[in-house]
Amino acid sequence: MLLKKLVFITVFLALYAVSFHSYGQGQNLEWFKCENGKYGFKDRKSQRIEIPCQFDYIWGRFYEGLMRVKLNGKWGFIDDTGKTVIPFKYDFVEFFAEGLAAVRLNNKLMFIDKNDNVVIPPVKKDGPKYLPYEAATIFSEGLAPVFLKGKWGAIDKNGNEVIPLWYQYLCYFSEGLIRTQINGKWGFLDTIGKIAVPFRYEDANTFKEGLAAVQLNGKWGFIDKTGKTVIPLRYDSTDTFNEGLAWVKLNEKYGFIDKTGKTVIPLKYDSVLRFYDGLAEVKLNGKYGAIDKNGEVVIPIIYRDLVELRKRIDITVELLKLFEVKKEKSGEVFE
C-alpha cells in the first residue's frame, strides 16, 4: 500500500508542483525581514512577496485571521491581505483568542474585540475604564491569565477574578485544566481554581489528547487528568501528544510513543517534530525528511534545510488527500 502511495506521489509530483503555488493564496503567509530593515510577508510555499516590506516589527503568526504588527512605533492588526483591521495606536497587543485581545493604551490595560471595541472591562457610565493589572495574556476556555505585583490569577469575560492572584505562573487552559506554578513546583488547576493535579513536578506541559507530559527527578513521562502516571517518567525530554503520538528523547536520540507508552517509531533520529496531517519531520545524519505514523520514510531524508522539506511536505500532504479521495470514490483497495 505504501509503495502504491509513493508511486502515485512520484508520478504527479512535478505536475502538481507547477500549479501548487496558487493553493491557499493569502492563507499561508510567513513574515520576513527585508533588506531595508522593515518586515513584510511572503507566501510560505512559493516565497513570493505578498505584503510589501513596510512594518517596524511583526510578532507571531496569524491568529483568528489577524496578525499583530508594529508601524511607526505603535501596534495594530492586519488581515492576510495586508489591510489594517485594528489601527496602529496601541503600546502593546497580545494576539486574538476567542475573539478578544489584550491591549495596552497609554499604559492602561483592556481587552478589545475585532472591531476595536473595548469589551473588558465592560463599558459602563460609572465603571472602570481599564483593568487593574500590569499584564494579561490570552483567553482560553473562557478565562485569561492576569498579572499583578509578581503573581498570576485569571479573569472571565466579564472581568471578574475567578482564580486569585496567588501563583508564580499560569499558562493557558487546555481540556479544562491550566498548567500552573507555585513555590517552584508545577501542577494543574481547573476552571474554578480548584487543584486538579497537585503541585509536585519540576516542569509540565499542557494537557492534550487527555494526557500531559510532566518532569520529576529530571525525567519525563505522562499523567492523566487525575494525576495518575500513565507513561513512566523515564525520558530525557518529550512533547505533547498530537495525532495519537508523542516524540520522546532518550540518550540523545528521538522516536515516537503511543498513549500506552509503547515505542511505535524507534528512537534513532537526531531530532523530530510533531505529527501533522499524518507526517512528521525528522533529521538524521544532518539531513531532513518526513515519516508517516508507521515509521515509513514518505519524503526521503535528503534535504539540507526545513524550508525545502516543508515545500515538499505541503505538496505531499495534498497528494495523499487526493489519493484517499480517489480511493474512496473508486472503491478500489490499494495493498
Secondary structure as the mmCIF struct_conf table of DSSP 4:
data_model
#
loop_
_struct_conf.conf_type_id
_struct_conf.id
_struct_conf.beg_label_comp_id
_struct_conf.beg_label_asym_id
_struct_conf.beg_label_seq_id
_struct_conf.end_label_comp_id
_struct_conf.end_label_asym_id
_struct_conf.end_label_seq_id
HELX_RH_AL_P HELX_RH_AL_P1 LEU A 2 SER A 19
HELX_RH_3T_P HELX_RH_3T_P1 PHE A 20 SER A 22
TURN_TY1_P TURN_TY1_P1 TYR A 23 GLN A 27
BEND BEND1 ASN A 28 ASN A 28
STRN STRN1 LEU A 29 LYS A 33
TURN_TY1_P TURN_TY1_P2 GLU A 35 ASN A 36
BEND BEND2 GLY A 37 GLY A 37
STRN STRN2 TYR A 39 ASP A 43
TURN_TY1_P TURN_TY1_P3 ARG A 44 SER A 46
STRN STRN3 ILE A 49 PHE A 55
BEND BEND3 ASP A 56 ASP A 56
STRN STRN4 TYR A 57 TYR A 63
TURN_TY1_P TURN_TY1_P4 GLU A 64 GLY A 65
STRN STRN5 LEU A 66 LEU A 71
TURN_TY1_P TURN_TY1_P5 ASN A 72 GLY A 73
STRN STRN6 LYS A 74 ILE A 78
TURN_TY1_P TURN_TY1_P6 ASP A 80 THR A 81
BEND BEND4 GLY A 82 GLY A 82
STRN STRN7 THR A 84 TYR A 90
BEND BEND5 ASP A 91 ASP A 91
STRN STRN8 PHE A 92 VAL A 93
HELX_LH_PP_P HELX_LH_PP_P1 GLU A 94 PHE A 96
STRN STRN9 ALA A 97 ALA A 97
TURN_TY1_P TURN_TY1_P7 GLU A 98 GLY A 99
STRN STRN10 LEU A 100 LEU A 100
STRN STRN11 ALA A 101 LEU A 105
TURN_TY1_P TURN_TY1_P8 ASN A 106 ASN A 107
STRN STRN12 LYS A 108 ILE A 112
TURN_TY1_P TURN_TY1_P9 LYS A 114 ASN A 115
BEND BEND6 ASP A 116 ASP A 116
STRN STRN13 VAL A 118 ILE A 120
BEND BEND7 PRO A 121 PRO A 121
TURN_TY1_P TURN_TY1_P10 LYS A 125 ASP A 126
BEND BEND8 GLY A 127 GLY A 127
BEND BEND9 LYS A 129 TYR A 130
STRN STRN14 LEU A 131 LEU A 131
BEND BEND10 PRO A 132 PRO A 132
BEND BEND11 GLU A 134 GLU A 134
STRN STRN15 ALA A 135 ALA A 136
STRN STRN16 SER A 140 SER A 140
TURN_TY1_P TURN_TY1_P11 GLU A 141 GLY A 142
STRN STRN17 LEU A 143 LEU A 143
STRN STRN18 ALA A 144 LEU A 148
TURN_TY1_P TURN_TY1_P12 LYS A 149 GLY A 150
STRN STRN19 LYS A 151 ILE A 155
TURN_TY1_P TURN_TY1_P13 LYS A 157 ASN A 158
BEND BEND12 GLY A 159 GLY A 159
STRN STRN20 GLU A 161 TYR A 167
BEND BEND13 GLN A 168 GLN A 168
STRN STRN21 TYR A 169 SER A 174
TURN_TY1_P TURN_TY1_P14 GLU A 175 GLY A 176
STRN STRN22 LEU A 177 ILE A 182
TURN_TY1_P TURN_TY1_P15 ASN A 183 GLY A 184
STRN STRN23 LYS A 185 LEU A 189
TURN_TY1_P TURN_TY1_P16 THR A 191 ILE A 192
BEND BEND14 GLY A 193 GLY A 193
STRN STRN24 ILE A 195 TYR A 201
BEND BEND15 GLU A 202 GLU A 202
STRN STRN25 ASP A 203 ALA A 204
STRN STRN26 LYS A 208 LYS A 208
TURN_TY1_P TURN_TY1_P17 GLU A 209 GLY A 210
STRN STRN27 LEU A 211 LEU A 211
STRN STRN28 ALA A 212 LEU A 216
TURN_TY1_P TURN_TY1_P18 ASN A 217 GLY A 218
STRN STRN29 LYS A 219 ILE A 223
TURN_TY1_P TURN_TY1_P19 LYS A 225 THR A 226
BEND BEND16 GLY A 227 GLY A 227
STRN STRN30 THR A 229 TYR A 235
BEND BEND17 ASP A 236 ASP A 236
STRN STRN31 SER A 237 THR A 238
STRN STRN32 ASN A 242 ASN A 242
TURN_TY1_P TURN_TY1_P20 GLU A 243 GLY A 244
STRN STRN33 LEU A 245 LEU A 245
STRN STRN34 ALA A 246 LEU A 250
TURN_TY1_P TURN_TY1_P21 ASN A 251 GLU A 252
STRN STRN35 LYS A 253 ILE A 257
TURN_TY1_P TURN_TY1_P22 LYS A 259 THR A 260
BEND BEND18 GLY A 261 GLY A 261
STRN STRN36 THR A 263 TYR A 269
BEND BEND19 ASP A 270 ASP A 270
STRN STRN37 SER A 271 TYR A 276
TURN_TY1_P TURN_TY1_P23 ASP A 277 GLY A 278
STRN STRN38 LEU A 279 LEU A 284
TURN_TY1_P TURN_TY1_P24 ASN A 285 GLY A 286
STRN STRN39 LYS A 287 ILE A 291
TURN_TY1_P TURN_TY1_P25 LYS A 293 ASN A 294
BEND BEND20 GLY A 295 GLY A 295
STRN STRN40 VAL A 297 TYR A 303
BEND BEND21 ARG A 304 ASP A 305
HELX_RH_AL_P HELX_RH_AL_P2 LEU A 306 SER A 330
HELX_LH_PP_P HELX_LH_PP_P2 GLU A 332 PHE A 334
#
